[in-house]
Amino acid sequence: MYAIVDIAGFQYKVEKDKKYFVNRLSHEEGEQVEFDKVLLVDNDGDVKVGKPTVEGAKISAKVVGHNKADKKTVFKKKRRKGFKVKKGHRQRLTQIQVEDIVA
């Protein structure tokens, strides 16, 4: 059984008892979170597609922790102008564990 859910503007394919990294959520570690923007639910071949969301479907998950992603380096240069800029960025992430998919 899996579902496609919209979490903070991004769509994720989630399955029960698996961990996922999503954009930073404002919940504390160990807190329960519910997502109700479920776009699709597949229960062993029985597919329910929402218009735009599936009625009564929700995903319950637990916040495992907050992390940062690997550093991305952004380097800009304009040739023959002496212009160079080097910046770094680390995306803030939240790790969640899906506990139940209600369809």
C-alpha positions in Angstrom: 0.0 0.0 0.0 1.3 3.4 -0.9 0.0 6.9 -1.3 1.1 10.1 -3.0 0.8 13.1 -0.6 1.4 16.8 -0.8 3.7 17.9 2.0 4.8 21.6 2.1 4.2 22.0 -1.6 6.1 18.9 -2.7 4.6 15.5 -3.7 6.0 12.4 -2.1 5.2 8.7 -2.7 5.0 7.3 0.9 4.6 3.8 2.3 3.9 2.6 5.8 6.8 2.2 8.3 9.3 4.0 6.0 11.3 7.2 6.8 11.4 10.3 4.5 13.1 13.6 4.4 10.8 16.6 3.8 11.2 20.3 3.9 11.5 21.7 7.5 8.3 21.4 9.5 7.5 23.5 12.5 6.8 20.4 14.7 9.0 19.1 17.6 10.8 15.8 17.6 8.5 12.9 18.6 5.4 14.8 17.7 2.6 13.3 15.6 1.8 15.0 12.3 -1.2 14.4 10.0 -1.3 15.2 6.3 -4.7 15.4 4.6 -3.7 16.4 1.1 -3.6 12.9 -0.2 -3.7 12.8 -4.0 -3.7 9.1 -4.7 -4.0 5.9 -2.7 -3.1 2.4 -4.0 -4.2 -0.5 -1.8 -2.9 -3.6 -3.7 -4.4 -2.7 -7.0 -7.4 -0.8 -5.7 -6.5 2.7 -6.8 -8.3 5.8 -5.6 -7.4 9.1 -7.4 -8.5 12.4 -5.9 -10.0 15.4 -7.7 -7.8 17.1 -6.4 -7.6 15.1 -3.1 -9.0 11.8 -1.9 -12.0 12.3 0.4 -11.4 11.0 4.0 -7.8 9.9 3.3 -4.9 11.0 5.5 -1.4 10.1 6.4 -0.3 10.0 10.1 3.5 10.3 10.7 5.9 10.9 13.5 8.7 13.5 13.4 12.0 11.7 13.9 14.4 14.6 13.8 15.6 17.8 12.1 18.7 17.8 10.0 20.5 19.7 7.3 21.2 18.4 3.8 24.6 18.3 2.2 26.1 21.6 1.2 25.5 22.9 -2.3 28.1 25.3 -3.7 27.0 28.1 -6.0 29.8 29.6 -8.0 29.3 32.5 -10.4 31.9 34.0 -12.7 32.0 36.4 -15.6 35.0 35.9 -17.8 37.4 38.8 -18.3 35.5 41.0 -15.8 37.2 39.9 -12.5 33.8 38.9 -11.1 33.6 35.8 -8.9 31.1 34.9 -6.2 31.1 31.7 -4.2 28.2 30.9 -1.9 27.0 27.8 -0.1 23.6 26.6 0.9 22.3 23.8 3.2 18.7 23.0 3.0 16.9 22.4 6.4 15.1 19.1 6.5 12.8 17.2 8.7 12.8 13.4 8.9 9.4 11.8 9.3 8.3 8.1 9.7 4.9 7.2 8.2 2.9 5.2 10.7 -0.5 4.8 9.1 -2.2 5.4 5.8 -6.0 5.8 6.2 -8.0 5.6 2.9 
